[in-house]
Amino acid sequence: MNNKYREERLSPEEKEQQLKRLLRDYGSVVAAFSGGADSSYLLYVAQSVLKDKVLAVTAQSPLYPQHHLSRAKDFAHRYGIAHIVIATNELASPRFRSNSPSRCYYCKVGLFTRLKEIAAEKGYNVVIEGSNLDDTSDFRPGLKALRELKVLSPLIDVGITKNDVRYLSRKVGLSTWDLPSSACLASRFPYHTTLTKEKLKTVEQGEDFLRELGFQQVRMRHHGDLARIEVLSSEISLFLDSHVLEKAIKKIKSLGYKYITLDLQGYRTGSLNEVLNTSAKEIP
């Protein structure tokens, strides 16, 4: 990653000014846009600096819940940002489908190769994406793909963290400021569990239902015929409420699971990678 603009102990506002200068230097951008807090903030700032020289691109795929796509469309429309949706088929790749620890690498190579092609065809200078500085502290094989393809991560380059994104987004009135962290649905499956469209849809339906019950942050981890539920530690008592528990059990069992367990550690970033050792994190 390019650290030209990176300095320590800057305020969020100072980092944002550096971000604007960096984006201005790019001239025009294609922005990978998931509709999450990070990519929404980056897109908003890019549009404020570059105006009509920004194109947002969102992937429509079994990997991403449908409500993510709807949210991305609404955001781009609200702020008058040029936006296109492309269909991607990650499951067509045996390397991705086999769900090794390198899965994200192969996904990002496919996606950002497409975005680079779009940028070249339409005359945009660079491709950017919304990883923040905190993302560099976990095992993120996708970041290696970004470096190889020369995709730029300006939030990382100016040292913007997740807390900075939330603070700065709220300051300018973005409704995305408090969106819970999200990852593609493939992250709900233990490594080396073969991924299918049907399995991904099952997890999406379960998580959608749990959110409807009032949970702010939720993961439904798939372990064969067992569903392991993660909610915020502060929401465990809600899950154990007899009425909520009854509804959750009925719905999750209707999806084909025989057993349901609640993770007593609660939701935490990177729980999928807790089983990995150093050698397993190497990309073949």
C-alpha positions in Angstrom: 0.0 0.0 0.0 1.1 3.5 -0.7 2.0 5.3 2.5 2.9 8.7 0.9 0.2 10.5 2.9 0.4 8.5 6.0 1.3 10.2 9.3 0.8 9.3 13.0 -1.3 11.0 15.6 -3.5 12.9 13.2 -7.1 13.8 14.1 -9.8 12.2 12.0 -10.4 15.5 10.3 -6.8 15.8 9.4 -6.8 12.4 7.9 -9.9 13.3 5.9 -8.1 16.3 4.4 -5.3 14.0 3.4 -7.8 11.6 1.9 -9.3 14.4 -0.2 -5.9 15.4 -1.4 -5.1 11.9 -2.3 -8.4 11.4 -4.2 -7.9 14.7 -6.0 -4.5 13.4 -7.2 -6.1 10.3 -8.7 -8.2 12.5 -11.1 -10.9 9.9 -11.7 -11.8 6.6 -10.0 -13.8 3.4 -10.3 -14.8 2.6 -6.7 -15.7 -0.9 -5.5 -18.9 -0.3 -3.5 -20.5 -2.8 -1.2 -22.9 -0.4 0.5 -21.1 -0.9 3.9 -19.9 1.9 6.2 -16.3 2.0 4.8 -17.1 2.0 1.1 -20.0 4.4 1.5 -17.8 6.9 3.3 -15.0 6.6 0.8 -17.5 6.9 -2.1 -19.1 10.0 -0.5 -15.7 11.7 -0.1 -14.6 10.8 -3.6 -17.7 12.2 -5.1 -17.3 15.4 -3.1 -13.9 15.9 -4.5 -14.1 14.4 -8.0 -17.8 15.1 -8.8 -18.7 13.3 -12.0 -15.3 11.6 -12.3 -16.4 8.8 -10.0 -18.1 5.5 -10.9 -19.3 3.1 -8.2 -19.5 -0.6 -9.0 -21.4 -3.1 -6.9 -21.1 -6.9 -7.4 -24.4 -8.9 -7.4 -23.5 -12.4 -6.2 -24.8 -15.3 -4.1 -22.0 -14.2 -1.7 -23.8 -11.0 -0.7 -27.2 -10.6 1.0 -29.8 -9.0 -1.2 -30.3 -6.1 1.3 -26.7 -5.0 0.7 -27.4 -4.5 -3.0 -30.6 -2.5 -2.2 -28.7 -0.3 0.3 -25.9 0.4 -2.2 -28.4 1.4 -4.9 -30.3 3.7 -2.5 -27.0 5.4 -1.4 -25.7 6.0 -4.9 -29.1 7.4 -6.0 -29.4 9.7 -2.9 -26.1 11.3 -3.6 -26.3 11.4 -7.4 -23.3 9.1 -7.9 -22.9 7.1 -11.2 -23.5 3.5 -10.3 -23.5 0.2 -12.1 -24.1 -3.4 -10.9 -22.2 -6.3 -12.3 -23.0 -10.0 -11.9 -20.2 -12.1 -10.5 -20.0 -15.9 -10.2 -17.3 -16.7 -7.7 -18.7 -20.2 -7.3 -17.7 -21.1 -10.8 -14.0 -21.2 -9.6 -13.0 -24.5 -8.0 -10.3 -22.7 -6.0 -12.9 -20.4 -4.5 -15.6 -23.1 -4.1 -13.2 -25.4 -2.1 -13.1 -22.7 0.5 -9.4 -22.8 1.5 -8.0 -20.0 3.7 -6.9 -18.4 0.4 -10.5 -18.1 -0.7 -10.7 -14.3 -0.5 -7.6 -14.0 -2.6 -9.2 -15.7 -5.5 -12.4 -13.8 -5.1 -10.6 -10.4 -5.1 -8.5 -11.4 -8.1 -11.7 -12.1 -10.1 -13.7 -9.1 -8.9 -10.9 -6.5 -9.3 -9.8 -7.8 -12.6 -13.3 -6.9 -13.8 -13.1 -3.5 -12.2 -9.8 -2.8 -13.8 -11.3 -3.7 -17.2 -14.2 -1.4 -16.6 -11.9 1.5 -15.6 -9.8 1.0 -18.8 -12.9 0.7 -21.0 -14.5 3.8 -19.6 -11.4 6.0 -19.2 -11.1 6.1 -15.4 -7.5 6.5 -14.0 -7.6 4.1 -11.0 -9.6 1.6 -9.1 -10.1 2.2 -5.4 -11.7 0.1 -2.5 -12.7 0.8 1.1 -10.5 -1.3 3.4 -9.6 0.7 6.5 -6.4 0.5 8.6 -7.9 -1.9 11.1 -8.3 -4.5 8.3 -4.6 -4.9 8.1 -4.4 -6.4 11.6 -6.3 -9.6 10.6 -5.6 -12.3 8.1 -6.8 -10.7 4.9 -5.6 -12.6 1.8 -7.7 -10.3 -0.4 -5.3 -7.4 0.4 -2.5 -9.4 -1.4 -4.7 -9.5 -4.5 -5.2 -5.8 -4.3 -1.5 -5.1 -4.2 -0.8 -7.4 -7.1 -3.5 -5.7 -9.3 -2.5 -2.2 -8.1 -5.9 -1.5 -6.7 -5.7 1.4 -4.3 -6.9 1.5 -0.7 -6.9 5.2 0.2 -8.4 4.8 3.7 -5.4 2.6 4.7 -2.9 4.9 3.0 -4.0 7.9 5.2 -4.4 5.8 8.3 -8.2 6.0 8.7 -9.6 3.4 11.1 -13.1 2.0 11.5 -13.8 4.4 14.4 -12.6 7.2 12.2 -15.0 6.1 9.4 -17.9 6.0 11.9 -17.1 9.4 13.4 -16.6 11.2 10.1 -19.6 9.5 8.5 -21.8 10.6 11.3 -20.4 14.1 11.2 -21.6 14.6 7.6 -24.9 12.9 8.2 -24.3 9.6 6.4 -26.9 7.0 7.5 -24.3 4.3 7.1 -22.2 5.5 10.0 -23.3 2.8 12.4 -23.8 -0.1 10.1 -22.5 -3.3 11.6 -19.4 -4.8 10.2 -20.1 -7.2 7.4 -18.3 -9.9 5.4 -19.4 -12.1 2.5 -21.6 -15.1 3.4 -18.7 -17.5 2.6 -17.2 -16.4 5.9 -19.9 -18.3 7.7 -18.4 -21.7 6.7 -15.4 -23.4 8.2 -12.4 -23.5 5.8 -12.5 -26.5 3.4 -16.3 -26.8 3.6 -17.4 -26.8 -0.1 -19.5 -23.8 -0.9 -22.7 -24.0 -2.8 -25.4 -21.4 -3.8 -27.9 -23.3 -1.7 -25.8 -23.3 1.5 -25.1 -19.5 1.1 -28.9 -18.9 0.6 -29.7 -20.9 3.7 -27.3 -18.8 5.8 -28.7 -15.5 4.3 -32.2 -16.5 5.2 -31.3 -17.4 8.8 -29.4 -14.2 9.4 -32.2 -12.1 7.8 -34.7 -13.6 10.2 -32.5 -13.0 13.3 -32.1 -9.4 12.3 -35.8 -9.1 12.0 -36.0 -10.3 15.7 -34.0 -7.2 16.6 -30.3 -8.3 16.7 -27.9 -5.6 15.6 -25.0 -7.8 14.7 -25.4 -11.5 13.9 -23.5 -14.4 12.3 -25.0 -17.8 11.6 -22.0 -20.1 11.3 -22.7 -23.3 9.3 -21.2 -26.6 10.7 -23.0 -29.3 8.7 -26.3 -30.0 10.5 -25.4 -27.6 13.3 -25.9 -23.8 13.2 -23.6 -21.8 15.6 -25.1 -18.4 16.3 -23.0 -15.3 17.2 -24.7 -12.2 18.5 -23.2 -9.3 20.4 -22.4 -10.1 24.0 -24.8 -7.4 25.0 -27.6 -9.2 23.1 -27.1 -12.7 24.4 -29.8 -12.2 27.0 -32.2 -11.1 24.2 -31.5 -14.4 22.3 -32.3 -16.4 25.5 -35.6 -14.7 26.0 -38.1 -17.5 25.8 -40.3 -15.9 23.0 -37.3 -14.9 20.9 -35.6 -18.3 21.4 -38.7 -20.2 20.4 -39.0 -18.2 17.1 -35.3 -18.6 16.4 -35.3 -22.3 16.9 -38.4 -22.8 14.7 -37.0 -20.8 11.8 -33.4 -22.2 11.9 -34.7 -25.8 12.1 -37.0 -25.1 9.2 -33.8 -24.3 7.2 -32.6 -27.9 7.7 -30.4 -27.7 10.8 -30.8 -30.4 13.4 -28.8 -28.6 16.1 -28.5 -25.0 17.2 -25.9 -23.6 19.5 -25.2 -20.0 20.8 -21.5 -19.0 20.9 -21.1 -17.7 24.5 -18.1 -15.6 23.4 -20.5 -13.5 21.3 -19.8 -11.9 17.9 -16.2 -11.0 17.3 -14.2 -10.0 14.2 -12.0 -12.7 12.7 -13.5 -15.7 14.6 -13.3 -17.7 11.4 -9.5 -17.3 11.5 -9.0 -18.4 15.1 -8.3 -22.0 14.0 -5.5 -21.0 11.6 -1.8 -21.4 12.2 0.9 -19.4 10.5 1.5 -21.9 7.7 -2.2 -22.1 6.9 -2.2 -18.4 6.1 0.1 -18.7 3.2 -1.4 -18.3 -0.2 -0.4 -21.1 -2.6 
